[in-house]
Structure formats: C-alpha cells, structure tokens
Amino acid sequence: MADVKNIATRDSYGAALKQLAAEGHDELVVLDADLAAATKTGVFKKAYPDRHFDCGIAEGNMMGVAAGLSTMGYIPFVSSFAMFAAGRAFEQIRNSIAYPRLNVKIGATHGGISVGEDGASHQCCEDFALMRSLPGMTVICPADDVEARAAVRAAFEHRGPVYLRFGRLAVPVFHDEANYHFEIGKGEQLTEGSDIAIIATGLMVNEARIAAENLAKEGIHARVINIHTIKPLDEELVLKAAAECGKVITCEEHSVIGGLGEAVCALLSEKQPTPVRRIGVQDKFGCSGPAWDLLREYGLCAANIEANVREMLGK
C-alpha cells in the first residue's frame, strides 16, 4: 500500500468541532471533564472559549449539564475518555439523555486496547455493548481521519443521542476525502471478494485491508466491509456479504461480547445463518504496554485475521 498519513481520530474530533463552529453553528457547545488536551477539544476551546465548558472530573454531572443545554436548543458534544463517558456516566446517559431521547452527542476518546500504557483501567472494551443496549442510541466508530470528521458532522446533523468512539493511536488515513460520503447506518464495501467476508470497525478496518491484500497474493479473495455505524447496523450490506461469501469474520477493538461481532451474529442467526468467527478482545481485561504491541498480543492485527481466514477456509 502507498504511504499514507497517520492521524489519531481524537485529533479529527477536535478539528471537526472547530470547523463546525467556524461555519456559524452557534448552537454547538462542547463540554469536557478536565481532559481537553487529551480529547483534543482544547482546539475548540482555544478558538471558542465562551462555548467550551470544563465540568471537572464529574462525568455524571457533565451528562446532566449537557441534557439541560439540549433542552434549551443547544447541541452539546460531551467529551471524555470512553471508560469515563460510557462507563462511569452510564446511568446519567441512560436516564437523562437516552430515555428522553435528547439531542446530545457523546465524544468518547481513548477507546479500546490501543490506549496502551494507561493500562486496563483506561482501556474501555465494553462501550459498544453498553451504548448498543440503550434504546434509540446511535453508536459510531470511525476508521480514519476522513471518516471521523465526517462522522462528527453527521452526528451534529442527526436528531437524537449519538455515541462516537475515537482512538488515541495515530492510524493510517485510507479514505479519499474528495470521494468519500458518510451516512449513518450505511457501511461500505472496500474490496471485492467472494471467498469470505471480513466485517470490521474502527482501526481494525485498515488491518482487514492489509489482510485482504496479503491473502489475495495466495489466491484468497476476501471482501472487506467497513461498518462505521455499529447501531443501527447496515443489515442489507451484511446479509448480502454473508449470502455471497458464505463465511464471515468480524473484527473490532472491543470485547467479542456485546459489540460488532454479536450484532452481526444476531442478525445472521435470524435472517441468514452463516458461519461466523469473531476477532476481538476475548473476555479478558487489557494490560499496560505499547499500543501496537498490545494489539498484536490480543490478536487485533492483520496477521491474526489472515490466520483465521485460512483456518475457516481450510487452507
């Protein structure tokens, strides 16, 4: 693959918020929980200090503040690490935002194992499961900078609660911004192939692309699908891939319990019974270490995708 830029999607989040404000969207406000430098909302704060509110290390209260602001016509983006946003503030998200279906957007950074040296306490691999369980909650996990910035804009334009997960780790930018279109609830097929379908989200999408390229050299043609919206799932795209490929592998930087893999399995078991293998965190906590080393240790890499494809195909 050609050389590409590497950008963390948390940087994309801050840049997208600033761009939306620059376009004259005065109803946009940003809340943070003493982490503006890490979540990158500090970019917005520097440009629009009167519309950025630091709520301190009180994430539950911050969700309540955002709920109140939304009832006054503002569109708040509430920002913190995924562990603190989805985890610590779950009750307030459930009762104060999701239950009344308020127009609040949750920007959760530092999701997954790739948080790295911060260790298990900060490596949130449960957020998809928590947020998927809430009625009416849209759950998005972009794969690169272009997609992340487009996702923030789509969330802003969407009416209702949205959970967006961004990463700490700089990842390759493989989308062409000039030709990319983002739509909530619609995935994209990245490669042709009918031997097996690899359905991925977040940073695992690029790993799936690398795996497909390597497998093609062996005569194995994998269809790679990017599912940026985990809820609502693009059922049409998933069912089509399963029917035409006959075997499916899901890939996510999240527990295999409750995330993309389970969403795909639930759909296929009801409408298109298909052999599925889930690549993700296998019911265990993370540990401290360099991000890419941890991803390989937990099997969240192209090499493990390739090995699973070969095994499923009996190669």
Beta strands, then each sheet from edge to edge (+ up, - down):
strand 1: 6-8
strand 2: 28-32
strand 3: 52-54
strand 4: 75-81
strand 5: 105-109
strand 6: 138-140
strand 7: 162-165
strand 8: 170-172
strand 9: 188-189
strand 10: 196-200
strand 11: 222-226
strand 12: 229-231
strand 13: 248-255
strand 14: 276-281
sheet 1: 1+ 8-
sheet 2: 3+ 2+ 4+ 5+ 7+ 6+ 12-
sheet 3: 9+ 11- 10- 13- 14-
end
